[in-house]
Amino acid sequence: MARMTVNGEGVNYRLDPETPLLWALRDASNLTGTKYGCDSRDCGACTVIVDGRAVMSCGVALRDLEGASVTTIEGLSANGAHPVQQAWLAEQVTMCGYCEPGFIMAIAALLEASPQPSEEQIASLPNICRCGAYPRIRKAIARAAQAAAAPAVRG
């Protein structure tokens, strides 16, 4: 059994300890926003945030996640209000949408760790967009970083 927190809720997975987190999320928790893309940690479609770091969920077994805190695209924000989600929409990044959840999670983790990421940090994101929306993805990252840095307006 693997005990962890998923999107703020305690979860006890009664699955083989070798089960990849991806399949526990999709099959046992019905969190299908985390996508299956390659099963070899090459595409990033399955990226989630584990203890504050972007992790490809196809490559981590439940046995390694005891006590971890996992956030999926479903748990990033209740209403799509996260700065990365808002920037993604504003820059009209979506093409086929398959890479979208993984990219958004990887970018959210990057901006949390480095609010003004360098070009090298952005280029080092391992996620792949097979539609080639990279120029819009870069614009969305810049927009999200700017939005996150802006002081809150009080009214």
RONUBA-929660 format. One record per residue (C-alpha): residue number from 1; residue in one letter; x negated, y, z. Coordinates in steps of 0.1 Angstrom, whole numbers. Each point is the difference from the previous one (the first is absolute). Example, Ala and Ser with C-alpha at 12.3 -4.5 7.8 and 13.67 -1.06 7.14 Angstrom:
% RONUBA-929660
<i:1&aa:a&px:-123&py:-45&pz:78>
<i:2&aa:s&px:-14&py:34&pz:-7>
***
This chain:
% RONUBA-929660
<i:1&aa:m&px:0&py:0&pz:0>
<i:2&aa:a&px:-12&py:35&pz:-8>
<i:3&aa:r&px:12&py:29&pz:21>
<i:4&aa:m&px:-2&py:35&pz:-15>
<i:5&aa:t&px:19&py:32&pz:-5>
<i:6&aa:v&px:15&py:6&pz:-34>
<i:7&aa:n&px:14&py:34&pz:-7>
<i:8&aa:g&px:4&py:7&pz:37>
<i:9&aa:e&px:17&py:-33&pz:8>
<i:10&aa:g&px:-15&py:-30&pz:18>
<i:11&aa:v&px:-2&py:-30&pz:-22>
<i:12&aa:n&px:-10&py:-37&pz:8>
<i:13&aa:y&px:-7&py:-18&pz:-32>
<i:14&aa:r&px:4&py:-38&pz:4>
<i:15&aa:l&px:-19&py:-8&pz:-31>
<i:16&aa:d&px:-32&py:-18&pz:-9>
<i:17&aa:p&px:-29&py:23&pz:13>
<i:18&aa:e&px:-16&py:-1&pz:-34>
<i:19&aa:t&px:31&py:16&pz:-16>
<i:20&aa:p&px:-10&py:33&pz:-16>
<i:21&aa:l&px:17&py:30&pz:15>
<i:22&aa:l&px:16&py:8&pz:-34>
<i:23&aa:w&px:21&py:-31&pz:1>
<i:24&aa:a&px:10&py:4&pz:37>
<i:25&aa:l&px:12&py:36&pz:-8>
<i:26&aa:r&px:18&py:-10&pz:-32>
<i:27&aa:d&px:14&py:-34&pz:9>
<i:28&aa:a&px:5&py:1&pz:38>
<i:29&aa:s&px:7&py:37&pz:5>
<i:30&aa:n&px:17&py:7&pz:-33>
<i:31&aa:l&px:-22&py:31&pz:-5>
<i:32&aa:t&px:-3&py:-3&pz:-37>
<i:33&aa:g&px:-14&py:35&pz:-7>
<i:34&aa:t&px:-34&py:-16&pz:5>
<i:35&aa:k&px:-7&py:-14&pz:-35>
<i:36&aa:y&px:-17&py:-32&pz:-11>
<i:37&aa:g&px:-24&py:9&pz:-28>
<i:38&aa:c&px:-30&py:-22&pz:-3>
<i:39&aa:d&px:-7&py:-21&pz:32>
<i:40&aa:s&px:-37&py:8&pz:-3>
<i:41&aa:r&px:-3&py:35&pz:15>
<i:42&aa:d&px:-6&py:16&pz:-34>
<i:43&aa:c&px:31&py:22&pz:-6>
<i:44&aa:g&px:11&py:15&pz:33>
<i:45&aa:a&px:37&py:-5&pz:-6>
<i:46&aa:c&px:3&py:-17&pz:34>
<i:47&aa:t&px:-17&py:27&pz:20>
<i:48&aa:v&px:14&py:7&pz:35>
<i:49&aa:i&px:-15&py:19&pz:29>
<i:50&aa:v&px:-14&py:-22&pz:28>
<i:51&aa:d&px:-11&py:18&pz:31>
<i:52&aa:g&px:-5&py:32&pz:-20>
<i:53&aa:r&px:-19&py:-15&pz:-29>
<i:54&aa:a&px:12&py:-9&pz:-35>
<i:55&aa:v&px:-1&py:-38&pz:-4>
<i:56&aa:m&px:9&py:-22&pz:-29>
<i:57&aa:s&px:25&py:-23&pz:17>
<i:58&aa:c&px:-7&py:-29&pz:-25>
<i:59&aa:g&px:-35&py:-3&pz:15>
<i:60&aa:v&px:6&py:0&pz:37>
<i:61&aa:a&px:14&py:-31&pz:19>
<i:62&aa:l&px:24&py:3&pz:29>
<i:63&aa:r&px:-26&py:-16&pz:23>
<i:64&aa:d&px:-20&py:32&pz:-3>
<i:65&aa:l&px:28&py:23&pz:9>
<i:66&aa:e&px:9&py:-9&pz:35>
<i:67&aa:g&px:11&py:32&pz:18>
<i:68&aa:a&px:-4&py:21&pz:-32>
<i:69&aa:s&px:22&py:29&pz:-10>
<i:70&aa:v&px:12&py:-3&pz:-36>
<i:71&aa:t&px:18&py:27&pz:-20>
<i:72&aa:t&px:15&py:-8&pz:-34>
<i:73&aa:i&px:15&py:24&pz:-25>
<i:74&aa:e&px:34&py:-6&pz:17>
<i:75&aa:g&px:-14&py:13&pz:33>
<i:76&aa:l&px:-21&py:30&pz:-13>
<i:77&aa:s&px:30&py:23&pz:4>
<i:78&aa:a&px:37&py:-5&pz:6>
<i:79&aa:n&px:11&py:22&pz:-28>
<i:80&aa:g&px:-29&py:3&pz:-25>
<i:81&aa:a&px:-12&py:32&pz:17>
<i:82&aa:h&px:-36&py:-10&pz:4>
<i:83&aa:p&px:-23&py:26&pz:-19>
<i:84&aa:v&px:-13&py:-27&pz:-23>
<i:85&aa:q&px:35&py:-12&pz:-9>
<i:86&aa:q&px:11&py:36&pz:-6>
<i:87&aa:a&px:-31&py:8&pz:-21>
<i:88&aa:w&px:5&py:-32&pz:-20>
<i:89&aa:l&px:35&py:11&pz:-10>
<i:90&aa:a&px:-10&py:37&pz:-6>
<i:91&aa:e&px:-28&py:-11&pz:-24>
<i:92&aa:q&px:22&py:-26&pz:-17>
<i:93&aa:v&px:-25&py:-27&pz:4>
<i:94&aa:t&px:23&py:-30&pz:-4>
<i:95&aa:m&px:-2&py:-18&pz:-32>
<i:96&aa:c&px:8&py:-37&pz:5>
<i:97&aa:g&px:-2&py:4&pz:38>
<i:98&aa:y&px:-17&py:-33&pz:7>
<i:99&aa:c&px:-32&py:15&pz:15>
<i:100&aa:e&px:19&py:27&pz:17>
<i:101&aa:p&px:4&py:-14&pz:36>
<i:102&aa:g&px:-36&py:-12&pz:2>
<i:103&aa:f&px:-14&py:33&pz:-13>
<i:104&aa:i&px:22&py:21&pz:23>
<i:105&aa:m&px:-11&py:-21&pz:30>
<i:106&aa:a&px:-37&py:2&pz:-10>
<i:107&aa:i&px:3&py:38&pz:-5>
<i:108&aa:a&px:18&py:5&pz:33>
<i:109&aa:a&px:-28&py:-19&pz:18>
<i:110&aa:l&px:-27&py:20&pz:-19>
<i:111&aa:l&px:16&py:34&pz:9>
<i:112&aa:e&px:4&py:-11&pz:37>
<i:113&aa:a&px:-37&py:-8&pz:1>
<i:114&aa:s&px:-12&py:29&pz:-21>
<i:115&aa:p&px:26&py:28&pz:-5>
<i:116&aa:q&px:-20&py:16&pz:-28>
<i:117&aa:p&px:-15&py:-30&pz:-18>
<i:118&aa:s&px:-29&py:4&pz:-23>
<i:119&aa:e&px:1&py:-10&pz:-37>
<i:120&aa:e&px:-22&py:-30&pz:10>
<i:121&aa:q&px:25&py:-11&pz:26>
<i:122&aa:i&px:29&py:3&pz:-24>
<i:123&aa:a&px:-19&py:-19&pz:-27>
<i:124&aa:s&px:-8&py:-28&pz:25>
<i:125&aa:l&px:37&py:-9&pz:5>
<i:126&aa:p&px:1&py:-36&pz:-12>
<i:127&aa:n&px:36&py:2&pz:-13>
<i:128&aa:i&px:8&py:-5&pz:-37>
<i:129&aa:c&px:27&py:17&pz:-20>
<i:130&aa:r&px:4&py:-21&pz:-31>
<i:131&aa:c&px:21&py:28&pz:-16>
<i:132&aa:g&px:-29&py:25&pz:3>
<i:133&aa:a&px:17&py:27&pz:21>
<i:134&aa:y&px:-33&py:9&pz:16>
<i:135&aa:p&px:1&py:38&pz:-9>
<i:136&aa:r&px:34&py:3&pz:17>
<i:137&aa:i&px:-12&py:-22&pz:29>
<i:138&aa:r&px:-29&py:24&pz:6>
<i:139&aa:k&px:23&py:30&pz:-1>
<i:140&aa:a&px:23&py:-17&pz:25>
<i:141&aa:i&px:-29&py:-6&pz:23>
<i:142&aa:a&px:-10&py:37&pz:-2>
<i:143&aa:r&px:36&py:11&pz:6>
<i:144&aa:a&px:4&py:-24&pz:30>
<i:145&aa:a&px:-33&py:12&pz:15>
<i:146&aa:q&px:11&py:36&pz:-4>
<i:147&aa:a&px:35&py:-7&pz:15>
<i:148&aa:a&px:-15&py:-19&pz:30>
<i:149&aa:a&px:-24&py:29&pz:7>
<i:150&aa:a&px:27&py:27&pz:-2>
<i:151&aa:p&px:11&py:12&pz:34>
<i:152&aa:a&px:36&py:-9&pz:9>
<i:153&aa:v&px:25&py:28&pz:-5>
<i:154&aa:r&px:22&py:8&pz:30>
<i:155&aa:g&px:33&py:17&pz:-5>
***
